[in-house]
Amino acid sequence: MLLFVTSAKAQNASVSISPAGPMVCEGTVLTANTSGMTGPFTYLWSNGATTPSIVIVSSGSYRVKVTGNTLYNGVRQVSSALTYYTVIKEPIQTISVQGNTNLCPGDSVKLVGKFRRPYYNYSWNTGQNTPAIYANQSGTYVLTTSTNAGGCNYSASTSVDINVFDNGYQPAVNALSALTVCKPGFVDLSADPGFSSYEWHWYDGTPSGGSSTNQSVSILMDGSNNGATLDTSTVYLTVQLNGSCSFTSAGTVIRSIRQTEIRTQNSGVYNYNSTDSIKCNPVLPFLSTPQFEFEFEETSNPGTTWTHISNDQWCRFANVSPAILPNKFYNVRVRPVINGIGYCYGTTCQIGVATLRPNHSTLSYAERIDGTVIDAQIYPNPSSSEFNLTLNSDLENTPAVVTITDLSGRMIDTFNFDGSRNTVQFGKSLMNGIYLVTVQQGDFKNVTRILKTN
């Protein structure tokens, strides 16, 4: 009897990778699939990963080695075939500008789409479909890159602005400070920021033709270029592109305002009447309808000031509030006010209001019912040593009180003067400076300014 023995065919062990590729989208998961093996399994991918699956983001060759527990044929380890995967990446679109975005008339600039690959389509808003184009007109250029290779539907867009200047273009000039300043003062200007990579040439309008090659310029308005006060200047900016074409701005007018001063003949007077006025010098004729702001400070109360606005060059004491008071001394200065903006104060001068008559008395001769006469004279004035005070008075039996104060109102010295004496010396120990000497005898007062010198 013939005996046949039949045995089961041994199962082959294998491992494969899915998806099989060869073209996949960025971020695709590759998974190892085993057959004919029993686990548990360990994995080793060609990129060093030890997991059943990996995520790929770059093109390259991939394989996986799987080690199992047992195998029918006694095989415990198998490897997949080495497979090349082409990864279709999602475009992160940029435009490379090979040149400048500001162009001279007739010039062009090359625009190149980055990440060029054979699987991508290029579409410009100009209708062109090449990765690179040339732009020679002003506008916004948009590039859209798309693909559906390997079932990957990607699309991304970006844009760039191109400016082709016409022959009549005038670059903008930006004021970084006020265009009208006190003299001396600086006016700060800046070029259009679109010209940050080009050359700038500033002409400041002065006879010497001063210029700057910086994007910003600071121009001193002091009149030194023509030997006098330069009150108005016209600034021009020329921008040169790529060392070729150039454009010049419209003129920007800048101005400086001189300090306005109290007129010399109105300053240093100490016997004003409360109904008197003082006058200042005019401001420049190019300024329209200026006002004048007079500032007052009473010398015995330094730091406390008040102002009076006048529509002309005159400051009338009767209109000042708080009121100008007799027997007081004031520091006064003035500045122009133009369109509500106050500019430069001039030099401080000092005045005094004594309500005195021409003979320096508080009463006129007609008002002296007793017919007395008083007159005080101080000489020499100025003096480098001492002063002589001569008193001519009918009040011989009435002592005179002499008070010396500085310009702040602080009393320096005081003494009595016998009315029967004609002359007395004083002031030898005074420091250099200006002082006010008040001589008062009975109801009468005399105020004299003296100057002590070396």
C-alpha positions as CSV (number, residue, x, y, z in Angstrom):
1,M,0.0,0.0,0.0
2,L,1.4,3.3,-1.0
3,L,1.2,6.1,1.6
4,F,1.2,9.9,0.6
5,V,1.9,12.6,3.2
6,T,0.6,16.1,2.5
7,S,2.1,19.2,4.4
8,A,0.9,22.8,4.4
9,K,3.0,25.1,2.3
10,A,5.0,27.6,4.5
11,Q,3.7,31.1,4.3
12,N,6.2,33.8,3.1
13,A,7.0,36.7,5.5
14,S,7.0,40.3,4.1
15,V,6.5,43.9,4.9
16,S,5.3,46.7,2.6
17,I,4.8,50.5,2.9
18,S,1.5,52.2,2.2
19,P,0.8,54.4,0.3
20,A,3.0,52.9,-2.3
21,G,3.8,56.4,-3.9
22,P,5.8,57.4,-5.7
23,M,4.2,60.9,-5.5
24,V,2.6,62.1,-2.2
25,C,1.5,65.3,-0.6
26,E,3.5,67.1,2.1
27,G,2.6,65.6,5.5
28,T,1.6,62.1,4.1
29,V,1.7,59.2,6.7
30,L,3.7,56.1,5.6
31,T,2.7,52.9,7.4
32,A,4.5,49.5,7.6
33,N,2.2,46.6,6.8
34,T,3.5,43.1,7.8
35,S,2.4,39.7,6.4
36,G,3.3,36.1,7.6
37,M,4.8,37.2,10.9
38,T,3.6,37.2,14.5
39,G,4.3,40.0,16.9
40,P,5.0,41.8,19.0
41,F,7.0,43.8,16.3
42,T,9.8,46.3,16.4
43,Y,10.3,48.8,13.6
44,L,13.3,50.6,12.2
45,W,12.8,53.1,9.3
46,S,15.6,54.3,7.1
47,N,15.3,57.8,8.7
48,G,15.9,56.3,12.1
49,A,12.2,56.3,13.3
50,T,11.0,53.3,15.4
51,T,7.3,53.7,15.1
52,P,4.8,51.7,12.9
53,S,4.1,54.9,10.9
54,I,6.1,58.1,9.9
55,V,5.1,61.5,8.5
56,I,7.2,62.6,5.5
57,V,7.7,66.3,4.5
58,S,10.7,65.9,2.1
59,S,11.3,63.9,-1.0
60,G,13.7,60.9,-0.6
61,S,14.1,57.1,-0.5
62,Y,12.4,55.2,2.4
63,R,12.3,51.6,3.7
64,V,11.4,49.9,6.9
65,K,12.8,46.8,8.7
66,V,10.4,44.8,10.9
67,T,11.4,42.3,13.6
68,G,8.7,39.8,14.8
69,N,8.3,37.0,17.4
70,T,8.1,33.8,15.3
71,L,7.7,33.0,11.6
72,Y,6.5,29.7,10.0
73,N,9.8,29.3,8.2
74,G,11.8,30.4,11.2
75,V,12.4,33.9,9.8
76,R,12.0,36.6,12.4
77,Q,13.0,39.8,10.4
78,V,12.1,41.2,7.0
79,S,12.6,44.5,5.2
80,S,10.6,46.4,2.6
81,A,11.8,47.5,-0.7
82,L,13.7,50.9,-0.9
83,T,11.1,53.2,-2.4
84,Y,11.6,56.8,-3.6
85,Y,8.9,59.2,-2.7
86,T,8.4,62.6,-4.4
87,V,6.8,65.0,-1.9
88,I,4.6,67.7,-3.3
89,K,5.0,70.7,-0.9
90,E,2.5,73.4,-0.2
91,P,3.8,76.6,-1.8
92,I,4.9,79.4,0.5
93,Q,5.0,81.9,-2.3
94,T,7.4,84.8,-2.4
95,I,8.5,87.1,-5.2
96,S,12.2,87.8,-5.6
97,V,12.7,91.4,-6.9
98,Q,15.9,91.6,-8.9
99,G,16.3,95.3,-8.9
100,N,14.5,98.3,-7.4
101,T,10.7,98.8,-7.1
102,N,11.0,102.5,-8.0
103,L,12.0,102.8,-11.6
104,C,13.0,105.5,-14.0
105,P,10.8,106.0,-17.1
106,G,11.5,103.2,-19.6
107,D,13.3,100.9,-17.2
108,S,12.0,97.5,-15.9
109,V,12.6,95.1,-13.0
110,K,12.7,91.3,-13.0
111,L,10.2,89.5,-10.7
112,V,10.9,85.9,-10.0
113,G,8.6,83.4,-8.3
114,K,10.4,81.5,-5.6
115,F,10.2,77.6,-5.1
116,R,10.0,76.8,-8.8
117,R,9.2,73.1,-9.4
118,P,8.1,71.2,-12.4
119,Y,4.8,70.2,-10.7
120,Y,3.6,73.8,-10.2
121,N,1.7,76.2,-12.3
122,Y,2.4,80.0,-12.3
123,S,-0.2,82.6,-13.0
124,W,0.4,86.4,-12.8
125,N,-2.4,88.9,-12.7
126,T,-0.8,90.3,-15.9
127,G,-1.9,87.1,-17.7
128,Q,1.6,85.6,-17.9
129,N,2.3,82.1,-16.7
130,T,6.0,81.9,-16.4
131,P,8.0,81.8,-13.1
132,A,9.6,85.1,-14.0
133,I,8.4,88.3,-15.7
134,Y,9.6,91.8,-16.2
135,A,7.6,94.8,-14.9
136,N,7.8,98.2,-16.5
137,Q,4.6,99.9,-15.4
138,S,3.4,101.1,-12.0
139,G,1.0,98.7,-10.2
140,T,0.6,95.7,-8.0
141,Y,1.9,92.5,-9.4
142,V,0.3,89.3,-8.0
143,L,1.7,85.8,-8.5
144,T,-0.4,82.7,-7.8
145,T,1.3,79.3,-7.6
146,S,-0.9,76.1,-7.7
147,T,-0.7,72.3,-8.3
148,N,-2.9,69.2,-8.3
149,A,0.0,66.7,-8.8
150,G,-0.4,63.5,-6.7
151,G,-3.9,64.6,-5.8
152,C,-2.4,67.6,-3.8
153,N,-4.5,70.7,-4.5
154,Y,-2.4,73.6,-3.3
155,S,-2.5,77.3,-4.2
156,A,-0.7,80.4,-2.8
157,S,-0.5,84.1,-3.8
158,T,1.8,87.0,-3.1
159,S,2.2,90.5,-4.5
160,V,4.7,93.3,-4.9
161,D,4.2,97.0,-5.7
162,I,6.2,98.6,-8.6
163,N,6.3,102.4,-9.1
164,V,7.5,103.8,-12.4
165,F,7.9,107.5,-12.1
166,D,6.8,109.8,-14.8
167,N,9.1,112.6,-15.9
168,G,7.1,115.2,-14.0
169,Y,7.3,113.4,-10.6
170,Q,8.1,115.5,-7.5
171,P,9.3,113.6,-4.4
172,A,7.5,114.3,-1.2
173,V,9.2,116.3,1.6
174,N,8.0,115.6,5.1
175,A,8.2,118.2,7.8
176,L,9.6,116.7,11.1
177,S,9.2,120.0,12.9
178,A,7.5,123.4,12.5
179,L,8.4,125.2,9.3
180,T,8.5,128.5,11.1
181,V,11.0,128.8,14.0
182,C,12.5,131.4,16.2
183,K,15.8,132.8,15.1
184,P,18.2,131.0,15.5
185,G,16.4,127.7,15.2
186,F,16.4,124.5,13.2
187,V,13.9,123.2,10.7
188,D,13.9,119.4,10.3
189,L,12.8,117.8,7.0
190,S,12.8,114.2,5.7
191,A,12.6,112.6,2.2
192,D,9.9,110.4,1.1
193,P,10.6,107.0,2.8
194,G,10.2,105.3,-0.6
195,F,13.6,106.5,-1.5
196,S,15.5,104.8,1.3
197,S,17.9,103.1,-1.0
198,Y,18.7,106.1,-3.3
199,E,20.6,109.3,-3.2
200,W,19.2,112.6,-1.8
201,H,20.5,116.0,-2.5
202,W,19.0,118.9,-0.4
203,Y,19.4,122.5,-1.4
204,D,18.5,124.8,1.5
205,G,17.9,127.9,-0.5
206,T,20.7,130.0,1.0
207,P,23.1,132.0,-1.2
208,S,26.0,129.5,-0.4
209,G,23.9,126.7,-1.7
210,G,24.3,124.4,1.3
211,S,23.2,120.8,0.8
212,S,23.0,117.5,2.5
213,T,23.1,113.9,1.1
214,N,21.2,112.3,4.0
215,Q,17.6,111.1,3.9
216,S,16.8,113.7,6.6
217,V,18.2,117.3,7.0
218,S,18.3,119.8,9.8
219,I,18.6,123.4,8.5
220,L,19.7,126.2,10.8
221,M,17.8,129.5,10.2
222,D,20.0,132.2,11.6
223,G,20.8,134.4,8.6
224,S,24.5,133.7,8.7
225,N,24.7,132.8,5.0
226,N,24.1,136.3,3.7
227,G,25.4,138.3,6.6
228,A,21.9,139.3,7.8
229,T,18.9,137.7,9.2
230,L,17.6,135.1,6.8
231,D,13.9,135.2,7.4
232,T,12.7,133.0,4.5
233,S,14.3,130.1,2.6
234,T,13.1,127.7,0.0
235,V,14.3,124.1,0.3
236,Y,14.4,121.7,-2.6
237,L,15.0,117.9,-2.6
238,T,16.5,116.1,-5.6
239,V,16.4,112.3,-5.5
240,Q,18.6,110.3,-7.9
241,L,17.5,106.7,-8.8
242,N,20.1,104.1,-9.6
243,G,22.7,106.7,-10.5
244,S,20.6,107.7,-13.5
245,C,17.3,109.6,-13.6
246,S,16.6,112.2,-10.9
247,F,13.5,114.1,-9.7
248,T,13.2,117.4,-7.8
249,S,10.5,118.3,-5.3
250,A,8.5,121.4,-5.2
251,G,9.9,124.2,-3.0
252,T,9.3,124.0,0.7
253,V,9.3,127.4,2.3
254,I,10.8,127.6,5.8
255,R,11.0,130.8,7.9
256,S,12.6,132.2,11.0
257,I,11.1,134.9,13.2
258,R,13.4,137.5,14.8
259,Q,13.0,138.3,18.4
260,T,10.7,141.2,19.0
261,E,12.1,143.8,21.3
262,I,10.7,146.7,23.4
263,R,11.9,149.8,21.7
264,T,15.0,151.2,23.3
265,Q,13.5,154.6,24.0
266,N,10.6,152.8,25.9
267,S,12.9,150.6,28.0
268,G,14.7,151.7,31.2
269,V,12.2,154.5,32.0
270,Y,11.1,154.6,35.6
271,N,8.7,157.5,35.8
272,Y,5.9,156.3,33.6
273,N,2.3,157.4,34.3
274,S,-0.3,154.6,34.5
275,T,-1.9,156.1,31.3
276,D,1.3,155.9,29.3
277,S,2.2,153.2,26.7
278,I,5.3,151.3,25.5
279,K,5.9,150.1,21.9
280,C,7.8,147.1,20.4
281,N,9.4,146.6,17.1
282,P,7.4,145.1,14.2
283,V,7.7,141.5,13.1
284,L,8.6,140.5,9.5
285,P,6.4,141.7,6.7
286,F,5.7,138.2,5.3
287,L,3.7,137.4,8.4
288,S,0.1,138.4,8.2
289,T,-1.7,140.3,10.9
290,P,0.4,139.4,13.9
291,Q,-0.6,140.1,17.5
292,F,1.9,141.0,20.3
293,E,2.0,139.4,23.7
294,F,3.6,141.6,26.4
295,E,4.7,139.7,29.5
296,F,5.0,141.5,32.9
297,E,6.8,140.5,36.1
298,E,6.7,142.8,39.2
299,T,10.3,142.9,40.4
300,S,9.4,142.4,44.1
301,N,7.5,139.2,43.2
302,P,9.8,137.3,40.8
303,G,8.5,134.3,39.0
304,T,4.9,135.6,38.9
305,T,4.1,136.8,35.4
306,W,1.0,137.8,33.4
307,T,0.5,138.8,29.8
308,H,-1.4,141.3,27.8
309,I,-2.3,140.7,24.1
310,S,-2.3,143.7,21.8
311,N,-3.5,143.8,18.2
312,D,-0.7,146.3,17.3
313,Q,2.8,147.2,18.5
314,W,1.5,149.3,21.4
315,C,1.0,148.2,25.0
316,R,-1.3,150.6,26.7
317,F,-0.8,150.4,30.5
318,A,-4.5,151.3,31.1
319,N,-5.5,148.0,29.3
320,V,-3.2,145.7,31.2
321,S,-4.7,143.4,33.8
322,P,-3.7,143.0,36.6
323,A,-3.2,146.7,36.6
324,I,0.2,148.4,36.4
325,L,0.6,150.1,39.8
326,P,2.4,153.3,40.7
327,N,5.7,153.1,42.6
328,K,6.4,149.6,41.2
329,F,9.0,148.3,38.9
330,Y,8.4,145.7,36.2
331,N,10.4,143.4,33.9
332,V,8.7,143.4,30.5
333,R,9.3,141.4,27.3
334,V,7.3,140.8,24.2
335,R,6.8,138.2,21.5
336,P,4.7,137.9,18.3
337,V,1.6,135.7,18.2
338,I,0.8,134.5,14.7
339,N,-2.3,132.4,14.0
340,G,-2.6,131.7,17.7
341,I,1.1,130.5,18.1
342,G,3.4,132.5,20.3
343,Y,7.0,132.7,19.0
344,C,10.2,134.2,20.4
345,Y,10.3,136.5,23.4
346,G,12.8,139.3,23.1
347,T,15.1,140.7,25.7
348,T,13.7,141.7,29.1
349,C,13.7,145.4,29.8
350,Q,12.7,147.1,33.1
351,I,10.3,150.0,33.6
352,G,8.9,151.9,36.5
353,V,5.6,153.5,37.1
354,A,5.7,156.4,39.5
355,T,2.9,158.6,38.4
356,L,5.5,161.5,38.5
357,R,5.3,164.9,36.8
358,P,8.3,166.2,34.8
359,N,9.8,167.6,38.0
360,H,9.7,164.1,39.5
361,S,7.1,165.2,42.2
362,T,3.9,163.5,43.0
363,L,2.2,166.9,42.9
364,S,2.4,169.7,40.4
365,Y,3.4,173.2,41.4
366,A,-0.2,174.4,41.2
367,E,-1.3,171.7,43.6
368,R,1.2,172.7,46.3
369,I,-0.9,175.0,48.4
370,D,2.0,176.0,50.6
371,G,4.2,177.0,47.6
372,T,7.1,174.8,48.5
373,V,9.6,173.5,45.9
374,I,11.7,170.3,45.9
375,D,14.3,169.0,43.5
376,A,16.8,166.2,43.9
377,Q,19.8,165.7,41.6
378,I,22.4,162.8,41.6
379,Y,25.8,163.1,40.0
380,P,28.0,161.9,38.5
381,N,25.8,159.2,37.0
382,P,27.2,156.6,36.2
383,S,30.0,156.7,38.8
384,S,32.9,154.4,39.5
385,S,33.2,155.7,43.1
386,E,30.6,157.6,45.0
387,F,27.5,159.7,44.1
388,N,26.6,163.2,45.1
389,L,23.0,163.9,46.1
390,T,21.9,167.5,46.0
391,L,18.6,168.4,47.4
392,N,17.1,171.8,46.6
393,S,14.0,172.2,48.8
394,D,11.9,174.7,50.7
395,L,11.3,172.1,53.4
396,E,14.5,172.8,55.3
397,N,13.1,171.6,58.6
398,T,11.8,168.3,57.1
399,P,14.3,165.4,56.9
400,A,14.4,163.5,53.5
401,V,14.5,159.7,53.6
402,V,16.8,158.2,51.0
403,T,16.2,154.5,50.0
404,I,18.5,152.5,47.6
405,T,17.0,149.3,46.0
406,D,18.2,147.0,43.3
407,L,16.1,146.2,40.3
408,S,14.4,143.3,42.0
409,G,13.0,145.7,44.6
410,R,15.4,144.5,47.4
411,M,16.4,147.4,49.7
412,I,20.2,147.8,49.7
413,D,20.5,150.9,52.0
414,T,18.5,153.7,53.6
415,F,19.5,156.9,55.4
416,N,18.1,160.3,56.3
417,F,19.2,163.5,54.7
418,D,18.9,166.7,56.7
419,G,16.9,169.1,54.6
420,S,19.1,172.0,55.6
421,R,22.2,170.4,53.9
422,N,22.6,170.9,50.2
423,T,24.8,167.8,49.2
424,V,25.6,164.4,50.6
425,Q,27.8,161.6,49.3
426,F,26.7,157.9,49.2
427,G,27.1,154.7,47.3
428,K,30.9,154.2,47.6
429,S,30.5,150.6,48.8
430,L,27.9,149.6,46.2
431,M,28.7,146.7,43.9
432,N,28.6,147.3,40.2
433,G,25.1,147.4,38.8
434,I,21.9,149.4,38.4
435,Y,20.1,150.8,41.4
436,L,17.0,152.9,42.1
437,V,17.4,155.9,44.5
438,T,14.2,157.2,46.0
439,V,14.3,160.5,47.8
440,Q,11.1,161.3,49.8
441,Q,10.6,164.5,51.7
442,G,7.2,165.1,53.2
443,D,4.6,164.4,50.5
444,F,7.1,164.6,47.7
445,K,9.1,161.8,46.1
446,N,11.9,161.6,43.5
447,V,13.0,158.3,41.8
448,T,16.4,158.2,40.0
449,R,18.2,155.3,38.3
450,I,21.9,155.2,38.9
451,L,24.7,153.0,37.5
452,K,27.7,151.9,39.5
453,T,30.7,150.9,37.3
454,N,34.3,149.9,37.8
